[in-house]
């Protein structure tokens, strides 16, 4: 089950709605503790908590669509670094925030715990 390290995962759109307070800087924190993907080398499952912290601009993320987006990774082989950076790219494309930070805290497997962070500032 080998895949290109730069994952070609095809995800549903992350839906957005108008920000009711676009004139304010405020922070939104989202945590998805049930994230799963597959190791591209072994085919074994990887479990993680994905954390998103962002300052919205004109749009905010609709949470159900974000959950459905995360579920698409369930059977995809991808390295942790690729997963976190792809989530950041897709998140920015969807809601165009003032800033965003994605953290993937991957569970211990084979005695190794991995945490990957990626940030964006407009």
Secondary structure as the mmCIF struct_conf table of DSSP 4:
data_model
#
loop_
_struct_conf.conf_type_id
_struct_conf.id
_struct_conf.beg_label_comp_id
_struct_conf.beg_label_asym_id
_struct_conf.beg_label_seq_id
_struct_conf.end_label_comp_id
_struct_conf.end_label_asym_id
_struct_conf.end_label_seq_id
BEND BEND1 UNK A 5 UNK A 6
HELX_LH_PP_P HELX_LH_PP_P1 UNK A 12 UNK A 15
STRN STRN1 UNK A 16 UNK A 18
TURN_TY1_P TURN_TY1_P1 UNK A 20 UNK A 23
BEND BEND2 UNK A 24 UNK A 24
STRN STRN2 UNK A 27 UNK A 38
TURN_TY1_P TURN_TY1_P2 UNK A 40 UNK A 42
STRN STRN3 UNK A 45 UNK A 55
BEND BEND3 UNK A 57 UNK A 58
STRN STRN4 UNK A 59 UNK A 61
HELX_RH_AL_P HELX_RH_AL_P1 UNK A 63 UNK A 71
TURN_TY1_P TURN_TY1_P3 UNK A 72 UNK A 75
STRN STRN5 UNK A 77 UNK A 77
HELX_RH_AL_P HELX_RH_AL_P2 UNK A 80 UNK A 95
BEND BEND4 UNK A 98 UNK A 98
STRN STRN6 UNK A 99 UNK A 109
TURN_TY1_P TURN_TY1_P4 UNK A 110 UNK A 111
STRN STRN7 UNK A 112 UNK A 121
#
